[in-house]
Amino acid sequence: MINIGEVLSFINDIIVETEKEEEYDKVIEEAVKRFVENNLYVKPEKCKWKMREVRFLRVVIVLEEIKIEKKR
């Protein structure tokens, strides 16, 4: 799933990105299936679903752009 660009992973963070919202549920279902097959798990309280903006590695990813996070 990483090789085809649906999933981005860095250490223990996973981001799922799709062109259309309808595709998102299918990708999530496949990812969860693979977690189960490989005895992996996620903590539901740490999951965020269908985000329109994501902060990841000091980068802000929004629908149409990627920008550097402003210093605090």
PDB file of N, CA, C and O in Angstrom:
ATOM      1  N   MET A   1       0.826  -1.188   0.000  1.00  0.00           N
ATOM      2  CA  MET A   1       0.000   0.000   0.000  1.00  0.00           C
ATOM      3  C   MET A   1       0.873   1.255   0.000  1.00  0.00           C
ATOM      4  O   MET A   1       0.486   2.294  -0.536  1.00  0.00           O
ATOM      5  N   ILE A   2       2.048   1.145   0.606  1.00  0.00           N
ATOM      6  CA  ILE A   2       2.987   2.267   0.590  1.00  0.00           C
ATOM      7  C   ILE A   2       3.512   2.468  -0.827  1.00  0.00           C
ATOM      8  O   ILE A   2       3.625   3.600  -1.297  1.00  0.00           O
ATOM      9  N   ASN A   3       3.831   1.379  -1.501  1.00  0.00           N
ATOM     10  CA  ASN A   3       4.399   1.466  -2.846  1.00  0.00           C
ATOM     11  C   ASN A   3       3.472   2.109  -3.864  1.00  0.00           C
ATOM     12  O   ASN A   3       3.941   2.700  -4.837  1.00  0.00           O
ATOM     13  N   ILE A   4       2.160   2.005  -3.659  1.00  0.00           N
ATOM     14  CA  ILE A   4       1.228   2.587  -4.630  1.00  0.00           C
ATOM     15  C   ILE A   4       0.704   3.950  -4.184  1.00  0.00           C
ATOM     16  O   ILE A   4      -0.166   4.526  -4.837  1.00  0.00           O
ATOM     17  N   GLY A   5       1.236   4.468  -3.068  1.00  0.00           N
ATOM     18  CA  GLY A   5       0.929   5.834  -2.669  1.00  0.00           C
ATOM     19  C   GLY A   5      -0.342   6.046  -1.878  1.00  0.00           C
ATOM     20  O   GLY A   5      -0.774   7.186  -1.708  1.00  0.00           O
ATOM     21  N   GLU A   6      -0.951   4.983  -1.390  1.00  0.00           N
ATOM     22  CA  GLU A   6      -2.168   5.148  -0.592  1.00  0.00           C
ATOM     23  C   GLU A   6      -1.865   5.394   0.875  1.00  0.00           C
ATOM     24  O   GLU A   6      -2.669   5.996   1.587  1.00  0.00           O
ATOM     25  N   VAL A   7      -0.703   4.927   1.333  1.00  0.00           N
ATOM     26  CA  VAL A   7      -0.358   4.990   2.745  1.00  0.00           C
ATOM     27  C   VAL A   7       1.047   5.566   2.894  1.00  0.00           C
ATOM     28  O   VAL A   7       1.955   5.222   2.138  1.00  0.00           O
ATOM     29  N   LEU A   8       1.210   6.442   3.873  1.00  0.00           N
ATOM     30  CA  LEU A   8       2.505   7.006   4.233  1.00  0.00           C
ATOM     31  C   LEU A   8       2.780   6.583   5.660  1.00  0.00           C
ATOM     32  O   LEU A   8       1.908   6.715   6.518  1.00  0.00           O
ATOM     33  N   SER A   9       3.976   6.075   5.935  1.00  0.00           N
ATOM     34  CA  SER A   9       4.292   5.611   7.273  1.00  0.00           C
ATOM     35  C   SER A   9       5.652   6.149   7.697  1.00  0.00           C
ATOM     36  O   SER A   9       6.595   6.177   6.907  1.00  0.00           O
ATOM     37  N   PHE A  10       5.741   6.570   8.938  1.00  0.00           N
ATOM     38  CA  PHE A  10       7.011   7.005   9.517  1.00  0.00           C
ATOM     39  C   PHE A  10       7.018   6.586  10.979  1.00  0.00           C
ATOM     40  O   PHE A  10       6.234   7.097  11.779  1.00  0.00           O
ATOM     41  N   ILE A  11       7.879   5.683  11.319  1.00  0.00           N
ATOM     42  CA  ILE A  11       7.983   5.074  12.644  1.00  0.00           C
ATOM     43  C   ILE A  11       6.610   4.534  13.054  1.00  0.00           C
ATOM     44  O   ILE A  11       6.204   3.485  12.553  1.00  0.00           O
ATOM     45  N   ASN A  12       5.883   5.209  13.943  1.00  0.00           N
ATOM     46  CA  ASN A  12       4.579   4.676  14.366  1.00  0.00           C
ATOM     47  C   ASN A  12       3.409   5.552  13.918  1.00  0.00           C
ATOM     48  O   ASN A  12       2.309   5.446  14.461  1.00  0.00           O
ATOM     49  N   ASP A  13       3.642   6.407  12.942  1.00  0.00           N
ATOM     50  CA  ASP A  13       2.572   7.231  12.378  1.00  0.00           C
ATOM     51  C   ASP A  13       2.201   6.718  10.997  1.00  0.00           C
ATOM     52  O   ASP A  13       3.068   6.345  10.206  1.00  0.00           O
ATOM     53  N   ILE A  14       0.912   6.702  10.718  1.00  0.00           N
ATOM     54  CA  ILE A  14       0.424   6.253   9.419  1.00  0.00           C
ATOM     55  C   ILE A  14      -0.558   7.293   8.895  1.00  0.00           C
ATOM     56  O   ILE A  14      -1.464   7.718   9.612  1.00  0.00           O
ATOM     57  N   ILE A  15      -0.377   7.696   7.650  1.00  0.00           N
ATOM     58  CA  ILE A  15      -1.309   8.623   7.005  1.00  0.00           C
ATOM     59  C   ILE A  15      -1.876   7.920   5.777  1.00  0.00           C
ATOM     60  O   ILE A  15      -1.135   7.330   4.990  1.00  0.00           O
ATOM     61  N   VAL A  16      -3.188   7.987   5.621  1.00  0.00           N
ATOM     62  CA  VAL A  16      -3.858   7.425   4.453  1.00  0.00           C
ATOM     63  C   VAL A  16      -4.339   8.591   3.609  1.00  0.00           C
ATOM     64  O   VAL A  16      -5.009   9.491   4.115  1.00  0.00           O
ATOM     65  N   GLU A  17      -4.003   8.582   2.328  1.00  0.00           N
ATOM     66  CA  GLU A  17      -4.373   9.678   1.439  1.00  0.00           C
ATOM     67  C   GLU A  17      -5.057   9.097   0.212  1.00  0.00           C
ATOM     68  O   GLU A  17      -4.557   8.155  -0.403  1.00  0.00           O
ATOM     69  N   THR A  18      -6.213   9.669  -0.143  1.00  0.00           N
ATOM     70  CA  THR A  18      -6.923   9.235  -1.342  1.00  0.00           C
ATOM     71  C   THR A  18      -7.415  10.458  -2.105  1.00  0.00           C
ATOM     72  O   THR A  18      -7.581  11.536  -1.535  1.00  0.00           O
ATOM     73  N   GLU A  19      -7.641  10.277  -3.379  1.00  0.00           N
ATOM     74  CA  GLU A  19      -8.169  11.353  -4.215  1.00  0.00           C
ATOM     75  C   GLU A  19      -9.618  11.675  -3.861  1.00  0.00           C
ATOM     76  O   GLU A  19     -10.008  12.840  -3.793  1.00  0.00           O
ATOM     77  N   LYS A  20     -10.412  10.627  -3.637  1.00  0.00           N
ATOM     78  CA  LYS A  20     -11.837  10.797  -3.365  1.00  0.00           C
ATOM     79  C   LYS A  20     -12.181  10.188  -2.015  1.00  0.00           C
ATOM     80  O   LYS A  20     -11.593   9.188  -1.602  1.00  0.00           O
ATOM     81  N   GLU A  21     -13.135  10.800  -1.340  1.00  0.00           N
ATOM     82  CA  GLU A  21     -13.523  10.332  -0.013  1.00  0.00           C
ATOM     83  C   GLU A  21     -14.056   8.898  -0.048  1.00  0.00           C
ATOM     84  O   GLU A  21     -13.861   8.146   0.907  1.00  0.00           O
ATOM     85  N   GLU A  22     -14.726   8.511  -1.138  1.00  0.00           N
ATOM     86  CA  GLU A  22     -15.272   7.159  -1.240  1.00  0.00           C
ATOM     87  C   GLU A  22     -14.167   6.107  -1.212  1.00  0.00           C
ATOM     88  O   GLU A  22     -14.369   5.008  -0.694  1.00  0.00           O
ATOM     89  N   GLU A  23     -13.010   6.434  -1.762  1.00  0.00           N
ATOM     90  CA  GLU A  23     -11.885   5.502  -1.793  1.00  0.00           C
ATOM     91  C   GLU A  23     -11.275   5.321  -0.404  1.00  0.00           C
ATOM     92  O   GLU A  23     -10.701   4.273  -0.109  1.00  0.00           O
ATOM     93  N   TYR A  24     -11.393   6.316   0.429  1.00  0.00           N
ATOM     94  CA  TYR A  24     -10.768   6.324   1.751  1.00  0.00           C
ATOM     95  C   TYR A  24     -11.195   5.112   2.578  1.00  0.00           C
ATOM     96  O   TYR A  24     -10.348   4.422   3.146  1.00  0.00           O
ATOM     97  N   ASP A  25     -12.496   4.849   2.649  1.00  0.00           N
ATOM     98  CA  ASP A  25     -12.992   3.730   3.446  1.00  0.00           C
ATOM     99  C   ASP A  25     -12.433   2.395   2.961  1.00  0.00           C
ATOM    100  O   ASP A  25     -12.137   1.519   3.774  1.00  0.00           O
ATOM    101  N   LYS A  26     -12.285   2.232   1.654  1.00  0.00           N
ATOM    102  CA  LYS A  26     -11.733   0.998   1.107  1.00  0.00           C
ATOM    103  C   LYS A  26     -10.267   0.825   1.502  1.00  0.00           C
ATOM    104  O   LYS A  26      -9.835  -0.277   1.840  1.00  0.00           O
ATOM    105  N   VAL A  27      -9.508   1.916   1.459  1.00  0.00           N
ATOM    106  CA  VAL A  27      -8.089   1.860   1.831  1.00  0.00           C
ATOM    107  C   VAL A  27      -7.950   1.560   3.317  1.00  0.00           C
ATOM    108  O   VAL A  27      -7.104   0.755   3.706  1.00  0.00           O
ATOM    109  N   ILE A  28      -8.767   2.194   4.152  1.00  0.00           N
ATOM    110  CA  ILE A  28      -8.735   1.938   5.592  1.00  0.00           C
ATOM    111  C   ILE A  28      -9.072   0.471   5.868  1.00  0.00           C
ATOM    112  O   ILE A  28      -8.405  -0.180   6.672  1.00  0.00           O
ATOM    113  N   GLU A  29     -10.086  -0.037   5.214  1.00  0.00           N
ATOM    114  CA  GLU A  29     -10.480  -1.435   5.407  1.00  0.00           C
ATOM    115  C   GLU A  29      -9.332  -2.381   5.057  1.00  0.00           C
ATOM    116  O   GLU A  29      -9.068  -3.337   5.786  1.00  0.00           O
ATOM    117  N   GLU A  30      -8.657  -2.116   3.955  1.00  0.00           N
ATOM    118  CA  GLU A  30      -7.519  -2.959   3.547  1.00  0.00           C
ATOM    119  C   GLU A  30      -6.362  -2.823   4.538  1.00  0.00           C
ATOM    120  O   GLU A  30      -5.723  -3.820   4.875  1.00  0.00           O
ATOM    121  N   ALA A  31      -6.087  -1.620   5.003  1.00  0.00           N
ATOM    122  CA  ALA A  31      -5.005  -1.414   5.970  1.00  0.00           C
ATOM    123  C   ALA A  31      -5.292  -2.166   7.269  1.00  0.00           C
ATOM    124  O   ALA A  31      -4.410  -2.841   7.799  1.00  0.00           O
ATOM    125  N   VAL A  32      -6.501  -2.056   7.778  1.00  0.00           N
ATOM    126  CA  VAL A  32      -6.872  -2.749   9.019  1.00  0.00           C
ATOM    127  C   VAL A  32      -6.777  -4.261   8.822  1.00  0.00           C
ATOM    128  O   VAL A  32      -6.323  -4.974   9.717  1.00  0.00           O
ATOM    129  N   LYS A  33      -7.197  -4.747   7.673  1.00  0.00           N
ATOM    130  CA  LYS A  33      -7.100  -6.177   7.366  1.00  0.00           C
ATOM    131  C   LYS A  33      -5.643  -6.632   7.447  1.00  0.00           C
ATOM    132  O   LYS A  33      -5.348  -7.695   7.994  1.00  0.00           O
ATOM    133  N   ARG A  34      -4.737  -5.824   6.902  1.00  0.00           N
ATOM    134  CA  ARG A  34      -3.314  -6.178   6.928  1.00  0.00           C
ATOM    135  C   ARG A  34      -2.742  -6.093   8.340  1.00  0.00           C
ATOM    136  O   ARG A  34      -1.877  -6.889   8.705  1.00  0.00           O
ATOM    137  N   PHE A  35      -3.214  -5.142   9.131  1.00  0.00           N
ATOM    138  CA  PHE A  35      -2.781  -5.085  10.537  1.00  0.00           C
ATOM    139  C   PHE A  35      -3.129  -6.388  11.235  1.00  0.00           C
ATOM    140  O   PHE A  35      -2.285  -6.990  11.898  1.00  0.00           O
ATOM    141  N   VAL A  36      -4.378  -6.823  11.083  1.00  0.00           N
ATOM    142  CA  VAL A  36      -4.847  -8.046  11.737  1.00  0.00           C
ATOM    143  C   VAL A  36      -4.029  -9.246  11.267  1.00  0.00           C
ATOM    144  O   VAL A  36      -3.608 -10.064  12.086  1.00  0.00           O
ATOM    145  N   GLU A  37      -3.801  -9.361   9.961  1.00  0.00           N
ATOM    146  CA  GLU A  37      -3.041 -10.483   9.406  1.00  0.00           C
ATOM    147  C   GLU A  37      -1.622 -10.543   9.960  1.00  0.00           C
ATOM    148  O   GLU A  37      -1.030 -11.620  10.031  1.00  0.00           O
ATOM    149  N   ASN A  38      -1.072  -9.395  10.353  1.00  0.00           N
ATOM    150  CA  ASN A  38       0.308  -9.320  10.827  1.00  0.00           C
ATOM    151  C   ASN A  38       0.418  -9.061  12.329  1.00  0.00           C
ATOM    152  O   ASN A  38       1.465  -8.649  12.829  1.00  0.00           O
ATOM    153  N   ASN A  39      -0.684  -9.310  13.034  1.00  0.00           N
ATOM    154  CA  ASN A  39      -0.727  -9.135  14.489  1.00  0.00           C
ATOM    155  C   ASN A  39      -0.294  -7.734  14.936  1.00  0.00           C
ATOM    156  O   ASN A  39       0.390  -7.583  15.948  1.00  0.00           O
ATOM    157  N   LEU A  40      -0.690  -6.731  14.186  1.00  0.00           N
ATOM    158  CA  LEU A  40      -0.438  -5.331  14.532  1.00  0.00           C
ATOM    159  C   LEU A  40      -1.729  -4.711  15.028  1.00  0.00           C
ATOM    160  O   LEU A  40      -2.808  -5.264  14.814  1.00  0.00           O
ATOM    161  N   TYR A  41      -1.631  -3.583  15.680  1.00  0.00           N
ATOM    162  CA  TYR A  41      -2.831  -2.923  16.177  1.00  0.00           C
ATOM    163  C   TYR A  41      -2.627  -1.410  16.217  1.00  0.00           C
ATOM    164  O   TYR A  41      -1.502  -0.918  16.138  1.00  0.00           O
ATOM    165  N   VAL A  42      -3.717  -0.698  16.339  1.00  0.00           N
ATOM    166  CA  VAL A  42      -3.696   0.749  16.547  1.00  0.00           C
ATOM    167  C   VAL A  42      -4.512   1.044  17.796  1.00  0.00           C
ATOM    168  O   VAL A  42      -5.388   0.268  18.176  1.00  0.00           O
ATOM    169  N   LYS A  43      -4.219   2.165  18.423  1.00  0.00           N
ATOM    170  CA  LYS A  43      -4.999   2.603  19.570  1.00  0.00           C
ATOM    171  C   LYS A  43      -6.086   3.541  19.054  1.00  0.00           C
ATOM    172  O   LYS A  43      -5.781   4.641  18.593  1.00  0.00           O
ATOM    173  N   PRO A  44      -7.338   3.125  19.125  1.00  0.00           N
ATOM    174  CA  PRO A  44      -8.427   3.942  18.577  1.00  0.00           C
ATOM    175  C   PRO A  44      -8.434   5.382  19.107  1.00  0.00           C
ATOM    176  O   PRO A  44      -8.770   6.311  18.372  1.00  0.00           O
ATOM    177  N   GLU A  45      -8.068   5.567  20.370  1.00  0.00           N
ATOM    178  CA  GLU A  45      -8.081   6.928  20.940  1.00  0.00           C
ATOM    179  C   GLU A  45      -7.026   7.834  20.308  1.00  0.00           C
ATOM    180  O   GLU A  45      -7.092   9.054  20.459  1.00  0.00           O
ATOM    181  N   LYS A  46      -6.056   7.255  19.606  1.00  0.00           N
ATOM    182  CA  LYS A  46      -5.034   8.065  18.940  1.00  0.00           C
ATOM    183  C   LYS A  46      -5.332   8.272  17.452  1.00  0.00           C
ATOM    184  O   LYS A  46      -4.626   9.021  16.778  1.00  0.00           O
ATOM    185  N   CYS A  47      -6.366   7.615  16.943  1.00  0.00           N
ATOM    186  CA  CYS A  47      -6.699   7.717  15.525  1.00  0.00           C
ATOM    187  C   CYS A  47      -7.527   8.968  15.244  1.00  0.00           C
ATOM    188  O   CYS A  47      -8.390   9.358  16.030  1.00  0.00           O
ATOM    189  N   LYS A  48      -7.241   9.575  14.112  1.00  0.00           N
ATOM    190  CA  LYS A  48      -8.029  10.704  13.622  1.00  0.00           C
ATOM    191  C   LYS A  48      -8.436  10.346  12.201  1.00  0.00           C
ATOM    192  O   LYS A  48      -7.604   9.951  11.384  1.00  0.00           O
ATOM    193  N   TRP A  49      -9.717  10.488  11.917  1.00  0.00           N
ATOM    194  CA  TRP A  49     -10.260  10.023  10.645  1.00  0.00           C
ATOM    195  C   TRP A  49     -10.691  11.187   9.760  1.00  0.00           C
ATOM    196  O   TRP A  49     -11.226  12.184  10.245  1.00  0.00           O
ATOM    197  N   LYS A  50     -10.456  11.050   8.471  1.00  0.00           N
ATOM    198  CA  LYS A  50     -10.922  11.983   7.444  1.00  0.00           C
ATOM    199  C   LYS A  50     -10.559  13.432   7.751  1.00  0.00           C
ATOM    200  O   LYS A  50     -11.401  14.328   7.681  1.00  0.00           O
ATOM    201  N   MET A  51      -9.301  13.642   8.091  1.00  0.00           N
ATOM    202  CA  MET A  51      -8.795  14.985   8.394  1.00  0.00           C
ATOM    203  C   MET A  51      -8.584  15.756   7.090  1.00  0.00           C
ATOM    204  O   MET A  51      -8.166  15.188   6.081  1.00  0.00           O
ATOM    205  N   ARG A  52      -8.873  17.032   7.124  1.00  0.00           N
ATOM    206  CA  ARG A  52      -8.641  17.897   5.955  1.00  0.00           C
ATOM    207  C   ARG A  52      -7.287  18.598   6.059  1.00  0.00           C
ATOM    208  O   ARG A  52      -6.780  19.132   5.072  1.00  0.00           O
ATOM    209  N   GLU A  53      -6.709  18.591   7.253  1.00  0.00           N
ATOM    210  CA  GLU A  53      -5.393  19.191   7.476  1.00  0.00           C
ATOM    211  C   GLU A  53      -4.641  18.296   8.444  1.00  0.00           C
ATOM    212  O   GLU A  53      -5.183  17.879   9.468  1.00  0.00           O
ATOM    213  N   VAL A  54      -3.371  17.998   8.112  1.00  0.00           N
ATOM    214  CA  VAL A  54      -2.565  17.114   8.944  1.00  0.00           C
ATOM    215  C   VAL A  54      -1.216  17.773   9.201  1.00  0.00           C
ATOM    216  O   VAL A  54      -0.582  18.291   8.281  1.00  0.00           O
ATOM    217  N   ARG A  55      -0.788  17.750  10.447  1.00  0.00           N
ATOM    218  CA  ARG A  55       0.553  18.208  10.812  1.00  0.00           C
ATOM    219  C   ARG A  55       1.398  16.952  11.010  1.00  0.00           C
ATOM    220  O   ARG A  55       1.078  16.094  11.832  1.00  0.00           O
ATOM    221  N   PHE A  56       2.494  16.862  10.232  1.00  0.00           N
ATOM    222  CA  PHE A  56       3.305  15.659  10.216  1.00  0.00           C
ATOM    223  C   PHE A  56       4.751  16.055   9.983  1.00  0.00           C
ATOM    224  O   PHE A  56       5.074  16.632   8.945  1.00  0.00           O
ATOM    225  N   LEU A  57       5.626  15.756  10.933  1.00  0.00           N
ATOM    226  CA  LEU A  57       7.050  16.057  10.818  1.00  0.00           C
ATOM    227  C   LEU A  57       7.302  17.535  10.513  1.00  0.00           C
ATOM    228  O   LEU A  57       8.106  17.869   9.643  1.00  0.00           O
ATOM    229  N   ARG A  58       6.612  18.407  11.230  1.00  0.00           N
ATOM    230  CA  ARG A  58       6.725  19.870  11.087  1.00  0.00           C
ATOM    231  C   ARG A  58       6.294  20.382   9.709  1.00  0.00           C
ATOM    232  O   ARG A  58       6.696  21.464   9.281  1.00  0.00           O
ATOM    233  N   VAL A  59       5.488  19.600   9.042  1.00  0.00           N
ATOM    234  CA  VAL A  59       4.923  20.008   7.758  1.00  0.00           C
ATOM    235  C   VAL A  59       3.408  19.976   7.917  1.00  0.00           C
ATOM    236  O   VAL A  59       2.862  19.086   8.569  1.00  0.00           O
ATOM    237  N   VAL A  60       2.729  20.960   7.310  1.00  0.00           N
ATOM    238  CA  VAL A  60       1.276  21.004   7.334  1.00  0.00           C
ATOM    239  C   VAL A  60       0.799  20.592   5.950  1.00  0.00           C
ATOM    240  O   VAL A  60       1.142  21.218   4.947  1.00  0.00           O
ATOM    241  N   ILE A  61       0.004  19.528   5.912  1.00  0.00           N
ATOM    242  CA  ILE A  61      -0.517  19.014   4.645  1.00  0.00           C
ATOM    243  C   ILE A  61      -1.999  19.351   4.605  1.00  0.00           C
ATOM    244  O   ILE A  61      -2.778  18.884   5.437  1.00  0.00           O
ATOM    245  N   VAL A  62      -2.381  20.174   3.618  1.00  0.00           N
ATOM    246  CA  VAL A  62      -3.766  20.591   3.430  1.00  0.00           C
ATOM    247  C   VAL A  62      -4.194  20.062   2.056  1.00  0.00           C
ATOM    248  O   VAL A  62      -3.350  19.627   1.273  1.00  0.00           O
ATOM    249  N   LEU A  63      -5.472  20.095   1.764  1.00  0.00           N
ATOM    250  CA  LEU A  63      -5.978  19.530   0.511  1.00  0.00           C
ATOM    251  C   LEU A  63      -5.142  19.884  -0.715  1.00  0.00           C
ATOM    252  O   LEU A  63      -4.756  18.991  -1.468  1.00  0.00           O
ATOM    253  N   GLU A  64      -4.861  21.134  -0.926  1.00  0.00           N
ATOM    254  CA  GLU A  64      -4.197  21.542  -2.159  1.00  0.00           C
ATOM    255  C   GLU A  64      -2.762  22.016  -1.989  1.00  0.00           C
ATOM    256  O   GLU A  64      -2.157  22.468  -2.961  1.00  0.00           O
ATOM    257  N   GLU A  65      -2.193  21.928  -0.778  1.00  0.00           N
ATOM    258  CA  GLU A  65      -0.827  22.401  -0.614  1.00  0.00           C
ATOM    259  C   GLU A  65      -0.135  21.734   0.561  1.00  0.00           C
ATOM    260  O   GLU A  65      -0.765  21.159   1.448  1.00  0.00           O
ATOM    261  N   ILE A  66       1.175  21.834   0.532  1.00  0.00           N
ATOM    262  CA  ILE A  66       2.011  21.371   1.632  1.00  0.00           C
ATOM    263  C   ILE A  66       2.871  22.565   2.025  1.00  0.00           C
ATOM    264  O   ILE A  66       3.496  23.194   1.171  1.00  0.00           O
ATOM    265  N   LYS A  67       2.902  22.876   3.321  1.00  0.00           N
ATOM    266  CA  LYS A  67       3.686  24.022   3.757  1.00  0.00           C
ATOM    267  C   LYS A  67       4.429  23.682   5.044  1.00  0.00           C
ATOM    268  O   LYS A  67       4.054  22.762   5.771  1.00  0.00           O
ATOM    269  N   ILE A  68       5.472  24.430   5.307  1.00  0.00           N
ATOM    270  CA  ILE A  68       6.271  24.235   6.511  1.00  0.00           C
ATOM    271  C   ILE A  68       5.523  24.837   7.690  1.00  0.00           C
ATOM    272  O   ILE A  68       4.964  25.929   7.595  1.00  0.00           O
ATOM    273  N   GLU A  69       5.519  24.109   8.804  1.00  0.00           N
ATOM    274  CA  GLU A  69       4.865  24.596  10.015  1.00  0.00           C
ATOM    275  C   GLU A  69       5.629  25.793  10.557  1.00  0.00           C
ATOM    276  O   GLU A  69       6.858  25.774  10.621  1.00  0.00           O
ATOM    277  N   LYS A  70       4.906  26.830  10.944  1.00  0.00           N
ATOM    278  CA  LYS A  70       5.539  28.019  11.520  1.00  0.00           C
ATOM    279  C   LYS A  70       6.149  27.673  12.856  1.00  0.00           C
ATOM    280  O   LYS A  70       5.617  26.844  13.595  1.00  0.00           O
ATOM    281  N   LYS A  71       7.286  28.318  13.174  1.00  0.00           N
ATOM    282  CA  LYS A  71       7.936  28.046  14.462  1.00  0.00           C
ATOM    283  C   LYS A  71       7.042  28.509  15.593  1.00  0.00           C
ATOM    284  O   LYS A  71       6.298  29.482  15.471  1.00  0.00           O
ATOM    285  N   ARG A  72       7.133  27.793  16.682  1.00  0.00           N
ATOM    286  CA  ARG A  72       6.300  28.115  17.849  1.00  0.00           C
ATOM    287  C   ARG A  72       6.929  29.228  18.640  1.00  0.00           C
ATOM    288  O   ARG A  72       6.381  29.646  19.660  1.00  0.00           O
TER     289      ARG A  72
END
